[in-house]
Each structure stands twice: as C-alpha cells, then as structure tokens.
Amino acid sequence: MTVWVDKDGNYMAAPNTATDNALGAIGAALGFLMLGTVGCGLLLLGVHWLLDKHHRSQWQREWQGLGHAPGWSVN
C-alpha cells in the first residue's frame, strides 16, 4: 500500500495519473471547441437576422412606393 504525504507529513490524496491528466485536457479542449462553435453559430444567426431585417425594410419601402411616379409628382 502506498501512502502519500505532503512536505509537512500530512496525508494527502494520490496525485493524478497521466491518463487522468490526458482525459482532463481532452475534455477541456472539446469544451472550448463546443463553446467556439456555438459562439460562431450565434454570431452567424445574428448577422443573418440583421440582413433579413434590412431586406424586409427595403421590400416595405418598395411596396409603399408602388403607384407613385418616381422623382416627381403627378397632378
């Protein structure tokens, strides 16, 4: 049986193994990858929404301008 003690002689938990450290690093990398993917996806959705809003306002101006002479009034 192996007993781990710190520099003061107090009992402590066994240090992490290489496998534990590797799994933690892989988990952190996947977490950052997912966070980046979700962030980019939300950014693209926001840009798409803004462009769609701009196009809808352009269509609304076009519809409101139908039946009017362009640039001058008709009496």
SEZA-54004 format. One record per atom (N, C-alpha, C, O, CB): residue number from 0; atom name; z, y, x; residue in one letter. Coordinates in pm, whole numbers. Each point is the difference from the previous one (the first is absolute). Glycine has a CB too. Layout:
<recs>
resi,name,Z,Y,X,resn
NUM,CA,Z,Y,X,A
...
</recs>
This chain:
<recs>
resi,name,Z,Y,X,resn
0,N,0,-116,84,M
0,CA,0,116,-84,M
0,C,0,124,90,M
0,O,73,7,99,M
0,CB,49,-132,-286,M
1,N,-205,221,151,T
1,CA,-9,124,76,T
1,C,73,109,-76,T
1,O,-22,17,-120,T
1,CB,-199,-86,223,T
2,N,307,143,-35,V
2,CA,73,112,-60,V
2,C,-46,127,71,V
2,O,2,8,123,V
2,CB,200,-155,-182,V
3,N,-243,245,-20,W
3,CA,-48,127,56,W
3,C,113,101,-6,W
3,O,66,15,-102,W
3,CB,-303,-65,31,W
4,N,257,120,181,V
4,CA,101,106,6,V
4,C,-65,126,57,V
4,O,-95,-7,77,V
4,CB,283,-163,-48,V
5,N,-133,285,-70,D
5,CA,-53,126,55,D
5,C,71,33,130,D
5,O,76,-82,52,D
5,CB,-129,166,-284,D
6,N,28,36,286,K
6,CA,54,36,131,K
6,C,152,13,-1,K
6,O,65,-8,104,K
6,CB,-279,124,-55,K
7,N,272,-94,-170,D
7,CA,146,10,-11,D
7,C,65,-134,-30,D
7,O,123,-8,-10,D
7,CB,-152,242,-68,D
8,N,-50,-339,64,G
8,CA,53,-132,-29,G
8,C,14,-31,-147,G
8,O,58,-103,-36,G
8,CB,58,118,247,G
9,N,-167,70,-299,N
9,CA,5,-24,-144,N
9,C,-114,-92,-41,N
9,O,-109,4,57,N
9,CB,216,223,-95,N
10,N,-80,-310,-62,Y
10,CA,-105,-88,-52,Y
10,C,-110,83,-65,Y
10,O,27,103,-61,Y
10,CB,141,-288,26,Y
11,N,-291,138,48,M
11,CA,-114,68,-62,M
11,C,-102,-104,-45,M
11,O,4,-116,43,M
11,CB,33,322,102,M
12,N,-128,-162,-232,A
12,CA,-105,-89,-48,A
12,C,-99,-28,113,A
12,O,-15,80,92,A
12,CB,42,8,-327,A
13,N,-92,-199,226,A
13,CA,-101,-36,100,A
13,C,-115,100,-5,A
13,O,-35,46,-108,A
13,CB,97,-291,91,A
14,N,-120,280,130,P
14,CA,-113,94,-1,P
14,C,-121,-63,-68,P
14,O,-12,-122,-12,P
14,CB,97,228,224,P
15,N,-173,-20,-256,N
15,CA,-122,-48,-66,N
15,C,-85,-82,97,N
15,O,-3,26,121,N
15,CB,6,175,-273,N
16,N,-71,-300,96,T
16,CA,-91,-80,81,T
16,C,-136,71,6,T
16,O,-24,97,-73,T
16,CB,145,-312,10,T
17,N,-208,166,148,A
17,CA,-135,57,11,A
17,C,-75,-16,-131,A
17,O,-76,89,-39,A
17,CB,73,-140,284,A
18,N,24,-60,-315,T
18,CA,-66,-22,-128,T
18,C,48,101,-103,T
18,O,-80,55,-76,T
18,CB,58,-299,128,T
19,N,153,270,-56,D
19,CA,53,100,-93,D
19,C,-58,138,28,D
19,O,-38,72,-92,D
19,CB,250,-205,73,D
20,N,-220,169,146,N
20,CA,-58,130,37,N
20,C,-148,8,-36,N
20,O,-46,103,-47,N
20,CB,212,-86,233,N
21,N,-240,-125,-164,A
21,CA,-142,0,-32,A
21,C,-22,12,-150,A
21,O,-88,74,-44,A
21,CB,43,-215,246,A
22,N,124,69,-281,L
22,CA,-13,9,-146,L
22,C,35,140,-50,L
22,O,-64,51,-91,L
22,CB,118,-295,72,L
23,N,47,305,79,G
23,CA,36,137,-38,G
23,C,-111,98,33,G
23,O,-30,89,-79,G
23,CB,268,-145,115,G
24,N,-300,39,81,A
24,CA,-109,90,40,A
24,C,-122,-18,-91,A
24,O,-63,98,-38,A
24,CB,146,-106,275,A
25,N,-115,-117,-270,I
25,CA,-113,-26,-89,I
25,C,27,58,-138,I
25,O,-89,58,-62,I
25,CB,33,-267,189,I
26,N,179,193,-175,G
26,CA,36,56,-131,G
26,C,-10,152,-1,G
26,O,-49,58,-97,G
26,CB,200,-251,60,G
27,N,-105,257,144,A
27,CA,-9,146,8,A
27,C,-146,45,6,A
27,O,-37,98,-65,A
27,CB,259,-91,182,A
28,N,-305,-77,-40,A
28,CA,-142,36,10,A
28,C,-69,-15,-135,A
28,O,-79,86,-39,A
28,CB,77,-158,280,A
29,N,30,-35,-312,L
29,CA,-61,-19,-132,L
29,C,49,105,-99,L
29,O,-76,47,-84,L
29,CB,59,-293,129,L
30,N,144,284,-34,G
30,CA,53,105,-87,G
30,C,-70,133,24,G
30,O,-38,69,-95,G
30,CB,258,-185,93,G
31,N,-239,153,130,F
31,CA,-71,124,31,F
31,C,-145,-7,-45,F
31,O,-56,100,-47,F
31,CB,209,-63,242,F
32,N,-215,-152,-180,L
32,CA,-138,-17,-45,L
32,C,-11,19,-151,L
32,O,-91,68,-48,L
32,CB,49,-226,239,L
33,N,134,98,-264,M
33,CA,-1,16,-145,M
33,C,25,145,-40,M
33,O,-65,52,-90,M
33,CB,144,-290,65,M
34,N,16,302,91,L
34,CA,31,139,-30,L
34,C,-121,90,27,L
34,O,-30,89,-79,L
34,CB,272,-131,135,L
35,N,-310,18,55,G
35,CA,-120,78,31,G
35,C,-112,-25,-100,G
35,O,-71,93,-39,G
35,CB,134,-101,278,G
36,N,-79,-117,-279,T
36,CA,-104,-34,-98,T
36,C,27,67,-133,T
36,O,-91,56,-61,T
36,CB,54,-274,177,T
37,N,160,211,-162,V
37,CA,36,62,-128,V
37,C,-15,152,10,V
37,O,-49,64,-94,V
37,CB,209,-253,42,V
38,N,-119,247,164,G
38,CA,-14,144,18,G
38,C,-145,45,-2,G
38,O,-33,99,-65,G
38,CB,243,-102,196,G
39,N,-296,-69,-61,C
39,CA,-143,34,0,C
39,C,-61,-19,-138,C
39,O,-84,79,-44,C
39,CB,69,-145,285,C
40,N,56,-39,-310,G
40,CA,-50,-23,-135,G
40,C,38,113,-95,G
40,O,-82,46,-79,G
40,CB,96,-292,120,G
41,N,112,290,-32,L
41,CA,43,112,-84,L
41,C,-72,129,36,L
41,O,-32,80,-88,L
41,CB,255,-190,65,L
42,N,-248,131,150,L
42,CA,-75,118,42,L
42,C,-142,-3,-58,L
42,O,-48,101,-51,L
42,CB,184,-90,262,L
43,N,-202,-126,-204,L
43,CA,-135,-12,-55,L
43,C,0,19,-151,L
43,O,-90,64,-55,L
43,CB,30,-219,242,L
44,N,160,101,-255,L
44,CA,9,20,-145,L
44,C,20,148,-33,L
44,O,-58,50,-97,L
44,CB,154,-281,71,L
45,N,-15,300,105,G
45,CA,20,143,-24,G
45,C,-126,80,21,G
45,O,-30,89,-80,G
45,CB,265,-116,150,G
46,N,-310,-2,35,V
46,CA,-127,69,24,V
46,C,-99,-29,-111,V
46,O,-71,89,-47,V
46,CB,111,-100,295,V
47,N,-46,-115,-291,H
47,CA,-89,-38,-110,H
47,C,37,75,-127,H
47,O,-88,47,-72,H
47,CB,55,-274,174,H
48,N,162,239,-130,W
48,CA,45,70,-120,W
48,C,-39,147,6,W
48,O,-48,56,-99,W
48,CB,239,-218,76,W
49,N,-171,225,140,L
49,CA,-36,142,13,L
49,C,-150,22,-16,L
49,O,-43,95,-66,L
49,CB,238,-65,218,L
50,N,-276,-117,-92,L
50,CA,-145,13,-15,L
50,C,-43,-23,-144,L
50,O,-88,70,-51,L
50,CB,58,-145,288,L
51,N,91,-21,-304,D
51,CA,-32,-27,-140,D
51,C,37,120,-87,D
51,O,-74,35,-92,D
51,CB,111,-281,130,D
52,N,77,307,-10,K
52,CA,42,119,-75,K
52,C,-100,114,20,K
52,O,-34,71,-94,K
52,CB,276,-141,117,K
53,N,-288,87,101,H
53,CA,-99,105,28,H
53,C,-131,-27,-74,H
53,O,-59,91,-57,H
53,CB,165,-55,284,H
54,N,-150,-160,-226,H
54,CA,-126,-34,-70,H
54,C,15,19,-151,H
54,O,-94,47,-65,H
54,CB,38,-210,246,H
55,N,170,128,-236,R
55,CA,21,21,-144,R
55,C,-4,148,-35,R
55,O,-56,37,-103,R
55,CB,194,-246,93,R
56,N,-80,293,95,S
56,CA,-4,144,-29,S
56,C,-143,54,11,S
56,O,-38,89,-76,S
56,CB,274,-65,161,S
57,N,-315,-76,8,Q
57,CA,-140,41,9,Q
57,C,-76,-41,-126,Q
57,O,-78,79,-53,Q
57,CB,87,-100,304,Q
58,N,13,-101,-298,W
58,CA,-66,-44,-123,W
58,C,42,88,-118,W
58,O,-83,34,-85,W
58,CB,74,-270,173,W
59,N,136,273,-93,Q
59,CA,48,84,-110,Q
59,C,-69,136,3,Q
59,O,-38,51,-106,Q
59,CB,259,-170,109,Q
60,N,-237,178,113,R
60,CA,-71,128,11,R
60,C,-146,-16,-43,R
60,O,-55,88,-67,R
60,CB,208,-18,255,R
61,N,-215,-181,-152,E
61,CA,-139,-24,-41,E
61,C,-11,-11,-152,E
61,O,-89,59,-61,E
61,CB,45,-176,279,E
62,N,137,41,-279,W
62,CA,-5,-16,-145,W
62,C,23,133,-71,W
62,O,-63,27,-102,W
62,CB,143,-263,128,W
63,N,10,318,26,Q
63,CA,28,129,-62,Q
63,C,-116,97,18,Q
63,O,-16,92,-79,Q
63,CB,259,-129,118,Q
64,N,-324,17,63,G
64,CA,-113,89,26,G
64,C,-126,-36,-75,G
64,O,-98,75,5,G
64,CB,195,-36,215,G
65,N,-98,-152,-290,L
65,CA,-120,-39,-75,L
65,C,-26,99,-113,L
65,O,93,44,-67,L
65,CB,-52,-286,124,L
66,N,-165,275,-77,G
66,CA,-37,92,-107,G
66,C,4,146,41,G
66,O,-35,87,-80,G
66,CB,120,-253,-78,G
67,N,-44,194,278,H
67,CA,1,138,50,H
67,C,-114,16,100,H
67,O,-31,-91,77,H
67,CB,284,111,-110,H
68,N,-315,96,29,A
68,CA,-108,26,95,A
68,C,63,22,138,A
68,O,102,68,13,A
68,CB,-250,35,-196,A
69,N,88,-158,284,P
69,CA,59,12,134,P
69,C,-22,140,58,P
69,O,-113,42,21,P
69,CB,75,-289,15,P
70,N,146,317,-9,G
70,CA,-5,126,74,G
70,C,-22,123,-82,G
70,O,26,109,52,G
70,CB,-109,-239,127,G
71,N,37,124,-304,W
71,CA,-18,121,-79,W
71,C,29,-32,-146,W
71,O,-5,-116,-42,W
71,CB,-168,204,204,W
72,N,204,12,-237,S
72,CA,33,-20,-141,S
72,C,-127,11,-85,S
72,O,-91,75,33,S
72,CB,325,17,5,S
73,N,-237,-168,-146,V
73,CA,-114,2,-91,V
73,C,45,68,-129,V
73,O,101,-38,-58,V
73,CB,-199,-174,160,V
74,N,22,313,-147,N
74,CA,36,74,-122,N
74,C,-78,-46,-118,N
74,O,18,51,-110,N
74,CB,41,143,246,N
</recs>
